[in-house]
Amino acid sequence: MGYDLDKKLVIAISSRALFDLEEENKIFEEKGLDEYYKYQIQNEDLLPKKGTGFRLVKNLLNINADFPEDKQVEVIIMSRNNSATSLRITKAIEKYKLDIQRSAWSGGNEISKYLKPFKVDLFLSANEKDVQDAINEGIAAARILPYEDNEDDFTNQVKIAFDGDAVLFSEESEVVYKTQGLNAFLEYEKTNANNPMKQGPFAQLLRLISSIQSKYPEEKTPIRTALITARNSPAHERVIRTLSQWGVRLDEAFFLGGVDKYEVVKAFGADIFFDDQDVHLETTSKQTPSAKVLYKEESILNRI
């Protein structure tokens, strides 16, 4: 019987999201694919710096030490590099002692068609098109933003922070706010306080995280989650009732009512923060690894 990825939390990450390859990407953009491939091959033994997603991946993989015979987390490299240029990346994985055994190298072709065969639950990439394609396929995906990780903040507890509307929850309330304003939004939420919100693109990921958490006493959970949202009272009531109806656990929740998010995200100590709005990510990404959740192409939010 083959290796069963269905029972794992499967994270697919591009090489440029795991490592800092922005200079290499600049070569590709300015000089073309051949020069990029040439550089990668000639610098096969040059260790790349850690990228935005490195800390998250390292801390997630630490969870597997608790279940050495039944890994909870599987990390897969999925890259547009070809097999020849992959050697630099695989050597870096070995040098950084990351337990990543599976990879896919598409040689420039789109990545999204391989996500479902690999049972991917979360896809992280610096390539916006690849992220958009994944979101359109119904897979939780986010575009990693540049972040310089100057500290080796590796722990035995992963901390993941989420925005609410259009991330954990559907975009219905976000659409009301964007098209009709704050007062209409508050009235809509008050009217629907007892009606659970529909699932957003990251709802299933939260469920999977909750299933891992359930295997531990609450005080020893290897993953800690937080909701950090611009909602405030009374719009918070629907959120609480929705999460209760879903039967999932959020360890911390912050209803900021328009207060800047970046200080709360930093204080939480997030290994990654997922949000859909640039206004928040522009500040959080300077202090915390952050990633943008895109809307499906047909979403009305792309046209507002």
Secondary structure as the mmCIF struct_conf table of DSSP 4:
data_model
#
loop_
_struct_conf.conf_type_id
_struct_conf.id
_struct_conf.beg_label_comp_id
_struct_conf.beg_label_asym_id
_struct_conf.beg_label_seq_id
_struct_conf.end_label_comp_id
_struct_conf.end_label_asym_id
_struct_conf.end_label_seq_id
HELX_RH_3T_P HELX_RH_3T_P1 LEU A 5 LYS A 7
BEND BEND1 LYS A 8 LYS A 8
STRN STRN1 LEU A 9 ILE A 13
HELX_RH_AL_P HELX_RH_AL_P1 SER A 15 LEU A 18
STRN STRN2 PHE A 19 ASP A 20
HELX_RH_AL_P HELX_RH_AL_P2 GLU A 22 LYS A 31
HELX_RH_AL_P HELX_RH_AL_P3 LEU A 33 GLN A 42
TURN_TY1_P TURN_TY1_P1 ASN A 43 ASP A 45
HELX_LH_PP_P HELX_LH_PP_P1 LEU A 46 PRO A 48
STRN STRN3 LYS A 49 LYS A 50
TURN_TY1_P TURN_TY1_P2 THR A 52 GLY A 53
HELX_RH_AL_P HELX_RH_AL_P4 PHE A 54 ASN A 62
HELX_RH_3T_P HELX_RH_3T_P2 ILE A 63 ASP A 66
TURN_TY1_P TURN_TY1_P3 PRO A 68 GLU A 69
BEND BEND2 ASP A 70 ASP A 70
BEND BEND3 GLN A 72 GLN A 72
STRN STRN4 VAL A 73 SER A 79
BEND BEND4 ARG A 80 ASN A 81
TURN_TY1_P TURN_TY1_P4 SER A 83 THR A 85
HELX_RH_AL_P HELX_RH_AL_P5 SER A 86 LYS A 95
TURN_TY1_P TURN_TY1_P5 TYR A 96 LYS A 97
STRN STRN5 ARG A 102 TRP A 105
TURN_TY1_P TURN_TY1_P6 GLY A 107 GLY A 108
BEND BEND5 ASN A 109 ASN A 109
BEND BEND6 ILE A 111 ILE A 111
HELX_RH_3T_P HELX_RH_3T_P3 SER A 112 TYR A 114
TURN_TY1_P TURN_TY1_P7 LEU A 115 LYS A 119
BEND BEND7 ASP A 121 ASP A 121
STRN STRN6 LEU A 122 SER A 125
BEND BEND8 ALA A 126 ALA A 126
HELX_RH_AL_P HELX_RH_AL_P6 GLU A 128 ASN A 136
TURN_TY1_P TURN_TY1_P8 GLU A 137 GLY A 138
STRN STRN7 ALA A 141 ILE A 144
HELX_LH_PP_P HELX_LH_PP_P2 LEU A 145 PRO A 146
BEND BEND9 GLU A 151 GLU A 151
BEND BEND10 ASN A 156 GLN A 157
STRN STRN8 VAL A 158 PHE A 162
TURN_TY1_P TURN_TY1_P9 GLY A 164 GLY A 164
STRN STRN9 ASP A 165 ASP A 165
TURN_TY1_P TURN_TY1_P10 ALA A 166 LEU A 168
STRN STRN10 PHE A 169 PHE A 169
BEND BEND11 GLU A 171 GLU A 171
HELX_RH_AL_P HELX_RH_AL_P7 GLU A 172 GLN A 180
HELX_RH_AL_P HELX_RH_AL_P8 LEU A 182 THR A 191
TURN_TY1_P TURN_TY1_P11 ASN A 192 ASN A 194
BEND BEND12 ASN A 195 ASN A 195
HELX_LH_PP_P HELX_LH_PP_P3 PRO A 196 LYS A 198
STRN STRN11 GLN A 199 GLN A 199
TURN_TY1_P TURN_TY1_P12 PRO A 201 PHE A 202
HELX_RH_AL_P HELX_RH_AL_P9 ALA A 203 GLN A 213
TURN_TY1_P TURN_TY1_P13 SER A 214 LYS A 215
BEND BEND13 TYR A 216 TYR A 216
HELX_RH_3T_P HELX_RH_3T_P4 GLU A 218 LYS A 220
BEND BEND14 PRO A 222 PRO A 222
STRN STRN12 ILE A 223 THR A 229
BEND BEND15 ALA A 230 ALA A 230
TURN_TY1_P TURN_TY1_P14 SER A 233 ALA A 235
HELX_RH_AL_P HELX_RH_AL_P10 HIS A 236 TRP A 246
TURN_TY1_P TURN_TY1_P15 GLY A 247 GLY A 247
BEND BEND16 ASP A 251 ASP A 251
STRN STRN13 GLU A 252 PHE A 255
TURN_TY1_P TURN_TY1_P16 GLY A 257 GLY A 258
BEND BEND17 LYS A 261 LYS A 261
HELX_RH_AL_P HELX_RH_AL_P11 TYR A 262 PHE A 268
TURN_TY1_P TURN_TY1_P17 GLY A 269 GLY A 269
BEND BEND18 ASP A 271 ASP A 271
STRN STRN14 ILE A 272 ASP A 275
BEND BEND19 ASP A 276 ASP A 276
HELX_RH_AL_P HELX_RH_AL_P12 ASP A 278 THR A 284
TURN_TY1_P TURN_TY1_P18 SER A 285 GLN A 287
BEND BEND20 THR A 288 THR A 288
STRN STRN15 SER A 290 LYS A 292
HELX_LH_PP_P HELX_LH_PP_P4 VAL A 293 LYS A 296
TURN_TY1_P TURN_TY1_P19 GLU A 297 GLU A 298
HELX_RH_3T_P HELX_RH_3T_P5 ILE A 300 ARG A 303
#
